[in-house]
Amino acid sequence: MPAAAGRTTVAELNVDVPHTARIWNYWLGGTDNYAADRAVGDQVRDFLPDIVASARADRAFLQRAVRHLVAEAGIRQFLDIGAGLPTAHNTHEVAQAIAPECRVVYADNDPLVLAHARTLLTSTAEGRTDYIDADARDTGTILRLARHTLDFDRPIAVLLLGVLNFIGDDDEAQGVVSRLTAAVPTGSYLAVAHPTIEVKPEESAAAARQWNATATPPITLRRRADLERWFEGHDLLEPGVVTCTKWRPGPGDPTGDVYQFCGVAAVAHRTNR
């Protein structure tokens, strides 16, 4: 089945309703956003002046994690769920710059993101990049369609960056993680990034309330311990669950705490799990 099947068209967009992918794009300095998105982005920034730095730290974590997984762990396949709008240094660009044969499948269900799928579908001749129109909760569809591009007998890195925060029910979020990690073989990896309530709790809570009053989908902030539970049973890489700036920063990278926790683990299928 072609990855383009069932895509939403630009005509179906409601530009008057702010949406997370477009607000995030605004914070990252992109142009694929509308007045309603910029208004909410500015309102959230009034509560959290460092939110732009946090968004950029999340993006920098993606780049460092993907580089590590390709260059150090030998990963050549990625399943990036909740990919968001294309900006600079997308997963396939980072991975294929190191190993051109890398294969990347993106999954998202935002209309504007889907309208830009052709941008994401560019790939090196040696590798492949595809796109799935599916909600993160619909792991059955994601895994079924990803098999058209990825070999599930070989290691796969599952990326859940800034997406589980839009699944408010803790059990449902855990179920998404568990089903995805159960589907990939030993030698695979799981990377998660998620906004937290633990950095500037009062300001973060106020910003989340403002978001949920004006934007879609609603957001849930979680704690470090919540992310650590998602990694239970797997081999969490050093430095563990930390704010995005502190996951293996390079020389000159900012290291101040931001509103996003993250972590990377090697997937392990143990008999006592």
N, C-alpha and C positions, 0 to 999 in steps of 0.2 A: 504494500500500500504506500503510495507516495506520501511524503511527510506533509505536502501542501494540502492534502485532502481535508475538507471541512473547515478551512480557514475563514475567519471572520473578515469582512471587508471594512475598509475605512468608512464607508457610508453608514455602517452600524454604530460608529462611535458617538457617544454623547459627550461632547467636549465641555459641557456645562457642569458635569459631575467630576470632581477631582479624583484621580486614581493614582495608586501607589507607584506604578511604573513610571508615570509621567512626572510625578513629584520628585522621585528619586533622580530621574533624568535632569530635572531642573537643578537640583542640588549639585549634581556632578558637572554642571556647566553645559549640558546638552541643549538642543533646540527642539526636541520632539515633545513639547509640552504646550499647554494652553493657559489662558488667563486664570481659570479656576484652579489649575494645578499650582501656578505660581503664587496665588493668593494664600492657599493653604500652606505651601512651603514656607512662605514668609511668616505666617502665623505660628507655625511650629518653631521656626527659628527664633521668634520672639521669646518663647519659653526656654528653648535650648540653643543659645547662640553658637554652640560648637557642633550643631547637627551636620553642617556641611563637612567639617573635618571628620566627623564620624562616618559619614557616607563615603568619603574618599578613603578612609582607613579600611572600610569594608572592601572596597574595590582593590586596594593594595594588597589586602590579605588574599583575595582570590588569585592575584598574580603570583604572589610568593608561594602559595600552596600549590598551584598548578605547576610552577617551575620545579618545585621540590618533587612533586609526584612524577613528573616526566624525567627530569634529569637524575634524580637520586633513587627513586623507587621503581623506575622503569615502566610506569603506566603509559599505555598507548590508547586507552579508551576512557571516555568521560560521559557521564549522564548528568547534565546540568539542569536541575529542576527549579522553576521559578527564575528563569534566566533574565527577565527584564529587558528593557530596551537596549539595543546595541549602542555601545559607546566605544572608546578606545580600549584596546587590550582585552577583548573578549576571550573566553576560555579557549576557543579553537585557535585564535591568533597567538596566544601565549604558548599553547602546547605545540602547535605546528611550527613555530619559529625554532623550537628545539629539536623536534622529531616530526618531520613533514608527514609521516605516515599515520599520525594520530587521527582517531575518529571521535567525533563529538556529536552527541544528540542533545539538543535543547528541548525543554518542555515548558510551556507557559499557556495561559488561557486568557491573556489580556488582548483585546482587539487591536490596540495600537502596536503592541509587540508583534502580534501575528502579521500585521500589515507590513512590518519591516523584516519579515522572515527572509526575504531574498537577500538582504544584506548579510544576515547570519549564515546563509547557506553557501556563501563563498568558501572555498577550501583549496588547499594545495592539491595538485594533481595526484600526489601519492596517498593523501588521506581522504576523509569524507566528513561532511557536516550536514546534519539533518535537523528537522524541527517537528515537534509533536504538539498538537493543539489539545491540551488536557490539563485539568485541575490537578494540583499536587496530591490531593486526596485519592484521585483515581489511579492508584498505582498499578492496577491490573492493565488498564489501557496503556499507560506509559511503558510498562515492561514488555507488553505484547508488541507494540510498535517499535520500541527500541531494538528489538531483536532483528529487525530488517537491516540495521546498520551495525550493531555491536555484536560481538561474539561472546555469549555468556559462559563459555567455557574458558575464557581468558579474563584476567583481572580487569576490573572496571572501577573507576573513581566516581562515586556518587556525590554530587555537590548539592547541598541544601543551604544556600546562602540567602538570608533575608526572606525566607518563604514560610518557615514553620511558625513565625510570629503571626501569620494570618490564619492559623488554625488554632482557635481559642481553646478547644477542649484538649486537656493534657493527654488523655487516653488516645484520642484520635491522632494527635501529633506523634505519640509514641508508636502507634500502629503504622503510620507512614514510614517511620525510620526502620521499624522491625521488618516490614514486608520488603523494603528495598534492600536492606542488608542481607536478608535471607535469600534473595534472588541472585546475588552475585557470588562468585566463588571466593574461596580463601585466597589471599593475595590482593584482594580489592581494598579500596579505601573509602572512608566516609569523611566528608568535610562539612561542617555546620558553622554558620554565623547567624547570630540572633540578637536583637536589641534587648537591653537589660534594664531593670529597675534599680540595680545596685549602684550605679554611678549617678550621683545627684538625684536621689530618689524622688524628692518633691517636684523638682523641675521635670524629670522624666515622666512622672505620673500626670502632671498638668499637660504636658505636650501630647501624651497618649490620649487624654480626654479630648483635647482640641481636635486631634486627628479623627477620633471616632465620631465626633459630632459633625464633621464636615467632609470627610473623605471616605473612600471605599478601597478595599475591604477593611473592616475593623482590625485593629492591631492588638496583640497581647504581648506585654513585656514579661520576661522571665528572669530567673536567677541562675547563677553559675551551676548550682546543684541540679537544676532541671536539665541543662545541657550535659552534665556529667552522667545523668541517668540514661540519656540517649546513647552514650558511648559505653555503657556497661556491657561487659562480655567481650569487648574489643580491646585492642592494644593502642591506647591513647599515646600519641607521640608527644615528646617534650616540645614546649613547656606546659602541656596540658590545656585546660580551658582558661583562656586569658582574654583581655580586651584585644581587639584586632591589631592595634599598634605593637603589641608585645609578642605576637607570634612570629618569631624568627626575623626580627627587623634587620635590615641591611645598614651599612654605614650611612649615617646622615638621615635615616628615616625617623620620623617623629615617634616618640614612645610614651607620650602622655595618655592617660586613660581616656577612652572614648565609650560611647553608649552601646557598643556592640561587643559581645563575647564571641569567641570562635574556638574551634579545635579541629584536629585531624586525627583519625585513628585508622589503623590497619584492621580490616574486618577479619574476625576469627569465628569459626563455626565450631564451638566446643560442645561436647556431648552433654555437659551439665547445664547448658543454657535452656 
